[in-house]
Amino acid sequence: MPKSKKTSLDDLDRKILAILMENAKTSYAEIGKKLLVSAGTVHVRIKKMEALGIIKGQVLLVDPQQLGFDICAFLGIYLERNSLYDEVASLIEKIPEVVEAHYTTGMYSVFLKIVCKDTRHLRQVLHDKIQRIPGIQRTETFISLEESINRPLSL
């Protein structure tokens, strides 16, 4: 993960970001109208923030449950040695059920978010994919019963 660098944004940049984080499909014209600037100004500001790496792209959010993925689980991974992180992470990246991976401090070396169709699918992912990765000493699994907060960063 690249190192974070502070970039100064003015009030207009922050307002544009806030609108886009609420709804990335908002048109430049609509943003401009809300902020009393031209669509061209919005376009230039967004391109600048993309070039600076502040805006990294746009994603389509889907509800995994609507697609038959009823289990969301978090997995704490203990590595044999933290120096194995890069090697283990590159193998974890190949597992499609893993939707997030974090190199962490504390009890676990790596913390994952996994989506699966059911408990049988989760067991198969854990047993046949993750726990077979060389360098993983052991894992702890936490099944999410409900997601109560999922929101964009507040500026």
Secondary structure, 3 states (H helix, E strand, C coil): CCCCCCCCCCHHHHHHHHHHHHCCCCCHHHHHHHHCCCHHHHHHHHHHHHHCCCCCCCCCCCCHHHHCCCEEEEEEEEECCHHHHHHHHHHHCCCCCEEEEEECCCCCCEEEEEEECCHHHHHHHHHHHHCCCCCEEEEEEEECCCCCCCCCCCC
